[in-house]
Amino acid sequence: MSFIQVEKVWKEYDDQIVLEDLSFEIEARAFLMLVGPSGCGKTTFLRMLLGEEAPTRGRILIDGKPLVAEPDSDRGVVFQRYSVFPHLTALRNVMFGAELAQAPLLGRLFGAKRRAVEDKARVLLAEVGLAGSEDKYPAALSGGMQQRLALAQALMRRPKVLLLDEPFGALDPGIRSDIQALMKRLWNETHLTVVMVTHDLPEAFRLGTRILAFERSRNRPEERARYGAGIAKDIEIWPPRIAGGKPFTSPGRDDPAARGAEPGRPGLQAS
């Protein structure tokens, strides 16, 4: 069974049809990229996965169960604009979600429980390259550092699914490349299934294991309200990328990857 199943999903707002009859599956640990022109429903679909929006018709299943109607700890999200709390330090930003989950009334932990959460937050900040910035407020961090902080914040509760809504779109090219490399490393080292919206096709091919292109088949003004967007292209990246995999290098005769290989065909390569 696929990890996420989308079954005949429609999304309508009054008389406006945004998404039309979506049906596809997402395997666990995939890095799925959603591309397409502005206004074709990519972010709307992401909001449905998050639980902020409900399908008008159809259903979405995660791990065989209907999607919970509200965002939960299984789903983390990072938006294009920095979604961190400006009044909290970097360390407190990362700790906040875990503290709130364990102490919903006070929003703070004490003693050994607080130390355990703080230790975990410090490790995560170091993982995203923010060691030494624990006591800084977001206003003192660059745009790239704020997005690193938002990633650490989203990953703190170990979600099964990470949803990214053009998270690198506002960054300078050099910083964007660094954050892309970080995201790829985090995906390889964790058990995340990632669904990411982007307008940048090179980025989609650089990061994704699969690309879904959303498009309206009927786009004239008189048709836009009556016909929604669907999946125009479903592209599997080749050679396949495997989370946590190692690059393929000259397997021996007994290597399973070599069995059945066609003469002259390149081996499977994980990147």
PyMOL commands that set and color helices and strands:
alter all, ss='L'
color gray80, all
select helices_A, chain A and resi 42-50+90-102+111-127+138-140+143-155+173-189+201-207+256-258
alter helices_A, ss='H'
color red, helices_A
select strands_A, chain A and resi 4-13+16-26+31-35+57-62+65-66+75-79+161-165+193-197+210-216+229-236
alter strands_A, ss='S'
color yellow, strands_A
deselect
rebuild
show_as cartoon
